[in-house]
Amino acid sequence: MEELPIGSELSAYMRRVALREPAILTRLREETARDPMERMQISPEQGQFMALLMHLMGARRTIEIGVFTGYSALAVALALPDDGHVVACDISEKWTSVARRYWREAGVAGKIDLQLRPALETLDELIAKGQAGNFDFVFIDADKENYANYYERSLALLRPGGLIAVDNVLWSGRVIDASANDADTRAIRAFNEKLMGDERVWLTMLPVRDGLTLACKK
């Protein structure tokens, strides 16, 4: 069966009939669109998909690696129960100041523990404190050269049946461009190949926005 190309008109139709984006997420997305780095923000469809995953999994404890202006963390936090908790890892005070403003307005700031330091430090500390196997979901969307390191720590922190979602795995198509040999592209290619052979997880890759891999811990 021939694949259906998703152009702007079909994307607009999909949003009209299937996107239920809370107003506060819309405002955050629109504010972020004015930032020169707005391409780092996930799509609203992806945010809604992640929220649906939280409901399906009954998730309570999650980790986010790479916060930017906080759209994905907010989408997840809104979907978590009142006792839900997000450990949010980033190094940018500038961008996360926008995130915190919206988290407070949405009433979910108490669910989100923002860690402003290298994510590997936070993940290693959680493991050292005996938190391995205690998390339901991890979203990885940060520096590409550390994807494999983030993945290994995340897998340790997840419970069996827990889920890792990894963004940008298609990297605007550069993963299949033989002329693209920058460090980020090479890292994503190697990461994708690593997961293909990882029997510790059930695996799928979805063509959502810039590519989204889902790895469920066995």
N, C-alpha and C positions, 0 to 999 in steps of 0.2 A: 504494500500500500504506500502510495506517495505521501511524503510528509507535507503537512500543511504549513506554509510560511505564515508567521504571525506578524503582520504589518501594523501600522499605527491605527488603521480603521478597525481591524479586528481586536486589537488591544483595547481600544476605546469601548467596543461592544462588550468585551469581557468584563471590564470595570463597571459598565452600566448595569449589567445583569447579575454580577456575582461578587462585587467588592462591597463589603460592609465595613468601611473604615470609620472608626470613631472620629468625631470632629477634632479632638485634640491631636490625634495622629496626623490628620490632614494638615493642621496648622503647623505642626513640627516639620512635616515633609516640605511644605511650601516655604517655610523659613530657611530650611537647609538648602533648598534649590537655589537660593541666592548666594550660597557659599561657592567659591571657586573650585572646591573639592567635592561638590555635591554628588559626583559620580560614585563616591564611596557609600552612599546611602542605599539600603536595600529598597526594592520595590514594595509598594503597598500590598501587592498580591503575595509576595514572599512573607511579609509580616503576618498577613492573615493566615497563610499556610502554617507558619510556625505556631500561631495562637491555636489553630485547630489541633496541631500535634500535642500541645500542652493538655488540651481537653481530653483527647483520646488516650493519652498516657496517664492521666491523673497526676501530672507532674507537680512537685512541690519545691524541689531544690534544683536550681539550674546555675550554669556558668556561662558568661559571655566573654569572649576574648576578642576585643576590638569593639569599642562602644560608639565612636564618632559622636554624633549629636544625639544619640540615644533612642532612635526610632525602634530598632529591634528589641532593645531591652524593655522599652515601654510596651510594645505589643505583647511580649511574653509576660511581663508583670501584670498587665491587665487581665490576662487569661489565667493566671495562677490564683489559687484560693487565698483567703485572707492570711493564712499562715505560710504562704509561699515565700521563697527567698531566692534572689538572684545575686550571685557574686559577679560583679561587672569589672573587667580588667581593661585599663587603658593607661596611656602616659600623657595625654593632652589635657591640660587644665582648660584651655580655650574652648575646645569642642565639647568637653563634658560639662562645662558650665551651662551650655545651652540645654544639654540633656537633663541636668538637675533641675533646671527651671521648669521644664515640662513634667518631669516626674513628680515634683511637688504639686503642681497644678492638678495633675491627674489623681493625686492622693495615693500614689504607690511608692513614694520615696522611702518609706519605712521597710519596703520589701527588698530594696536594692542596696547592696553593700558595694560602693564604688572603691576600687583599689587603684590608686594612681601611682603605679610603679610597673616595671616590666612584668608581664603576665607570668613568665616562667617562675619568677620569685613567688608570686601568689599561689600558683599551682603546686609548686614544691612544698610550700609551707602548709597547704591544706593536706597534702599527703603525709608530711611529717607529723601533723597533728592527729593522724588517725582517721582522716575523712575519706580514705579510699573506699569505693563501693557505695558511697552515700548520696550520689547525685543522680538525677533522672535524665538530664539533658544538658548538652554543651553546644554552643554556637561559636564556630571559629571563623573570624573575619578580620584578620590582622595582617602583620607582615608575613609575606609569603615564604620567605626563606626559613621561617620557624614553624611552618605548618606541621611538619613531621614531629617536631618536639612538642608542640601543643597537643597534637593527636595522641601521642603516647601518654602524656600526663592525663589527658581527658579520659582515655580508656581506663586508666587506673582508678580514676575518681568515680566513674560510672558504676552503677549497679548492673547486674545482669538484666538485659532487656532495656537498658538505658540507651539513649540515642545521641549521636554526634551529628551535627549539621555543619557542613563546610562550604563556605561561599567562594565564588570566583574560580571554580575548578575548570571552567572553559576559557577563562582569561581572554575574553573578546576574540576568541578563535585563534589566539597565538599559540595555543598548545599543539596545533597541527600545522603551523607555519614554520617550515624548515629554516627560514631566514631569521627567525626570532630566537636568539640565543642569550638574552639577558638573564641575569641571575634569578629574577622573579619567575620568568617563564620556565626556566630549567627546574626550579624548585617545585613548581606546580606539576610539571610533567612527572617528575620523580615521585611526588606525593601520590598522584593518581595511580601510577604503576604499583607503588607500595600497597595501596589499599586493595588493588585488584587481586593481589596475592595474599591478603591478610585473612586467614581462616578464623580469626577470633571474632569476626563480625559478619553479619548479613549486610549486603551492600547494594545500593542503587545510586545512579546519577541522573538528575533531572535537568532538563533544559530550561530552568527557571531563571530569568534575567541573565546573569553571567555564569550560570551553571551552579547547581547545588547538589552536593553529595550527602547522602544519608547513610550512616554506618551504625547498625544496631548491635550492641555487645551481646555475644552469646552467653 
